[in-house]
Amino acid sequence: MTSIKHVGVVGAGQMGRGITEVCARAGLRVTLCDVTEDRARAGLAGVADSLLKAEKRSTLTSQDRAHALAGISATGDLSRLAGADLVIEAAVEDEQAKTALFRRLDGILTDPAAVLASNTSSIPIARLGAATARPEAVVGLHFFNPVPVMPLVEVIPSLHTSEATRTRVRDFADRILGKKSIVAQDRAGFVVNSLLIPYLLAAVRMVGSGTATAEDIDTGMTAGCAHPMGPLHLADLIGLDTVAAIGEALYAEYREPLYAAPPLLRRMVESGLLGRKSGQGFFDYQSV
């Protein structure tokens, strides 16, 4: 099994930055790519800030921080990923955009054994693999936010993903990154979001119907069920647009009402109230 030494990460948003950080901290060479050089460099600056905070918390030495940063490069040019052993796509949760990206990456990677992975929360991997000439090397690699903290990674092989690819990415997640991987079937939502999203949407419906306030719903689940975070704070952390998109993908797959985004969630997304990343969601983060 060929060792993974060079990882490409496409998407310099919150998830892409987190994936870049954990790969760099594991001693890997990482190329962080976004649609423009400026966005990629902004993503790299975010990684540098996170590493500095880890050093201040004494969870990382200054030497390890410097070594991790030295292993990261930022670019707006996808062709810079040509020599990567593994490319992890962490772009917008849109099937057409991801499919087009996989088609481009397939023509760029020079190693026929290079793995193309998606951090998608809900889109079936088989559809992404079908856009390439290497469906056996396409797999889902779903990290959780915040990536440097959350230990879980879902590995999602499609019907075409080879056993060699599946074994290689589990080794990457478990041994190289020190994460805990589980394997899920290639069904929208996989394991975690199939359980989580109906729960989050139910909390949104409770707010919309006036059953209780967002504060009281969250307190009910933290103080009454020992959850570390309430569902509405969690939805804000994930991003309300992402929650809605995952719900839409799940509803398209299963046609069950519990997966449909409630009107309140749709209105909030349309109004730009996306949670933490916009400064306002079910709670106010302007001063955080």
Buried (B, 14 or more C-beta within 10 A) or exposed (E): EEEBEBBBBBBBBBBBBBBBBBBBBBEBBBBBBBEEEEBBBBBBEBBBEBBBEBBEEEEBEEEBBEBBBEBBEBBBEBEBBBBBBBBBBBBEBBBEEBBEBBBBBBEBBEBEBBBBBBBBBBBBBBBBBBBBEBBBBBBBBBBBBBBBEBEBBBBBBBEBBBEBBBEBBBBBBBEBBEBEBBBBEBBBBBBBBBEBBBBBBEBBBBBBEEEBEBEEBBEBBBEEEEBEEBBBBBBBBBBBBBBBBBBBBBBEBBEEEBBBBBEBBBEBBEEEBBBBBBBBBBBEBEEE
